[in-house]
């Protein structure tokens, strides 16, 4: 049996130290700390559904990581030296890596794409890397302050991945209209089957555009949710049996979180490059 603070009857009363089954332990770690924007009640499981419910843990972790990343890059930028130190070397390596990756795919001119791609890669990586923290660490600490539920991996929440993918989707629409102008209508109606089959061309184009945010969001969410679930299942093992499988999975997961951040960035670049190109 496992001993975690669980809510009795789904309400606000917390029974600290209550014994729960493995299934309840997994379910407990999959629950979000929520904020109902209508009632401003935090962590009320009876009202933790609906449009006006915010996953507060996801919002706070992603916001803190985003602000921390911007502050870190600003800190390094204002202290640039001719002879770089360790932090400057690291940032320059990241900038060079992102710039090289973009130049291989994107051949247009945009002042937005390079800095946006750098932020996307590093921010998504940081959110993914939260999965490497011990499963019970944060909510054990926060439980001391009465917080019963807390998920610390923002990208394991589809709200985050879909929000980012929709932002990319709006940029795709914006650049399609800005770059192609009236040629966009011709492209949507005549490619790939010619003008006589314009209804089919239009349907195919709409499907193609709608699939882009779906592929971005679901790929990242699916991989990170699966990784988080594996860590939770490993935590169900006896303490003396967690070290080897947990270490192996953590090492493998470092590759996963890096690769998923890179894929999200590169697909963003590819989609925006397609928005600039004409058939």
N, C-alpha and C positions, 0 to 999 in steps of 0.2 A: 504494500500500500504506500501511497505518497501523501505527504502532508503539506498542503498549500492552503492559503486563505481562499475560501470559496464562498460565494454569495448564497444565502439560504433563500429558496423559492424565487430566485431571480430578482430579488429586490435590493434594497440598499444595506441590509444587515449583513455583516461579515462575521463568519465564524472562523477565527484564526486557529490554525492547527487541525482543521477537520480532515479526516482521512478520506481520500478519494481513490477511485479506480484508475488504471492506466488510461482508459478512454476519457474519463473526466479530466485527467491531467493534460492530455493532448488538446481537448476542447478548451480548457482554461487558457492554454498558450496561444490559441487561435482567436481569442476574443480581444477586441479593441477597447481601449479607453475612449469613451465617446462623450460628445458634448451635444446636447439637444439645443439647437439654436432658437427654438421657440420658448422653451421653459428655462434654458440655461442651467440644466441639471447635468452634472458630470457623472459618467459611469453608471447611469440608470439602465440596466439591461432590459427592462420592460418597455423602454422607449428608444431602444438602440436600433431602430429601423426607420426608414423613410428618407425623403429628400433633404430634410432640414437637420439631419444628424451628421455631425462631423466626427471623423475618426481623429480624436485629439492627439493621440500618440503619434500617428503618422504625420500629422501636420507639424507638430512640435519638433520631431526628430529631423524631418526634411528641411524645415526652416532653419534650425540651428546649424545643420551641416552646410546649407547653402550660404548663410551669413558668414560662417566660419571660413568657408572656402574663399569668398570674396575678400574678407579681411586678410587672409593669408596671402593671396595674390597681390593685394594692394600693398601689404607690408613688404613683400619682396620687391615689388616694382619701384617703390620710392627709395629703396636702398640698393639699387643697381650699382655695381662697381665694375671697373675695367678688369680687375682680377676677381672673378666670381668666387663666392663662398659655396658652402654645401647646398643651402636652400636655393640660391640663385642658379646653381648648376642643375638642380632637380627641375626647377621651373623651366629653364631653357631647354632641357631635354624633352619635357612634356610639350612645350610649344613647338619645338622642331619636329617631334613625332606626329603631332596633330597636323601641322602644316604640310608635312610630306604626304600624310594620308589623304589630305584634301586635294593636294595638287595632282594626285594620280587619278582622281575621279572628276573633279570640278575644274572647268576651264573658263568660267566666266569671271566677272569682277563683282565682288560684294564685300563691303566692309563689315558686314554682320556675320558672315558664315564662319570665319576663322575663330574669333573670340567665342561665338556661340558654341561651336564644336568643342572647344577646349573646356568650357564650363559644363557642357553636357557630359563629356567623358569623365571629368574629375568628380562632378556631383553625383552622377549615377554610380560611379565606382565607390564613393564614400557611403552612399545609401546601401549599396550591396554589401559593403564590408561590415556593416552592423551585424550581419548574419554570423560573423566570426566571433562575436562576444558570447560568453557562456550563456546557455539558454535561460537560466534562472537569475542571472546577475542583476539586471536592471530592475525587474519587478520585485525582487527580494529587497533591494534598497528602497524602492518607492513604496513598498508595503509598509515600511516604517512610518510613512506619512499618510497612510490610509488609502493608497492607490492599489486596488485589487487586480486590475487588468492593465497590461501594457505590452504592446508589440513593438519591437524596436527596429524592424526592417521595413522601411517605407516602400521599397519596390516589391515587397510581397503583398502589397495592397493594390488591387486593380484601380482604385481611385487615382493613385499617383501615376501609374504607368499610362492610363488613359488620358489623364490631364496633360501629361507631357506630349503624348502622341497627338492629341487634338491641337496643341500649340503648334506642332510641326505641320499638321494638316492645314491650319489657317495660313501658315507661311507659304505652303505649296500653292494654295489658291491665290494668295496675294502676288507671288512671283509669276504665276501663270498669266494673270491678268496684266501685271505691270510690264512683263517682257514681251508677251505675244500679242497683247491687245486684240484686235479684230481677227488676227490669224488663229487665235485660240478657238473661235467658233468654227472656222473652217476645218481645223485639226480634229475637233470633236465630232464633226459631222461626216468627214470623208475618210478618216483613218480607222481601221486598216482596209476596209472593204470597198472604198470608193463612195461617191456621192449617192448612187442609187440605193444603197443599203444604209442610209443615214440613221434610221431608227435603231438598227442593230449596232452601228458604230457608237451611237450615243449611249446605249445601254452598257456596252462593253467599257466605254470610257468611265462612266459613273461607277461601275463595279471596280474598275482598276483603282480609281482614286479613293474609294471607300475602304478598300482592302489595305491600303498603306497604313493608316493609323491603327487598324486592327492588328496587323502583323507586328507593328512596333510595340504595341501595348501588351498583347498576349504573349509574345515571345519572352519579354523581360519578366512579366508577372509569373508565367508558368515556371520558368527556371528558378526564380528566387523563392517562390512558394514551395516548390519541391525541395529545394535545398534546406529551407527552414524546417520543413516537416521531417526531413531525415535527421537533423540535429535534435529535434524534439524526441523522435523515436530512440535515438541513441541515449538520450537522457533518461529513458525508462529502464535502461540496464542498471545492474548494481554498480555502485560507485567504482568498485575495483575492475569492472569490465568496460568502462567507458573510455579509458585512455587510448587504447589502440585504435578502435574503429573511429572514435572522435577525432584523433590526430590525423588518420589517413583521409577521412572525409574533409577535414579542414584544409589540408594541403591541396587536395583535389579542388576544393571549392574556391581557393584563391584563383585558380585558373578560370573557373566558371564566372566569378564576379568580374574579373578583368575582361574576359571575352564578351560578356553580355554588355558591359559598358561600351566596349569598342564597337560591337555590332550595332547598338542603338545609335551611336554617333555616326558610323559609316552609312547606315541606312538613311539617316537624316540628310547627310550630304548627298547621297545618291538621289533621293527623292527631290531635293531642291535643285540638283543639277538637271534632272529630267524636266523640272518646271522651267528652266532656262533654255533648254534645247528645243528645237522645232524639228518635226519630221521632214 
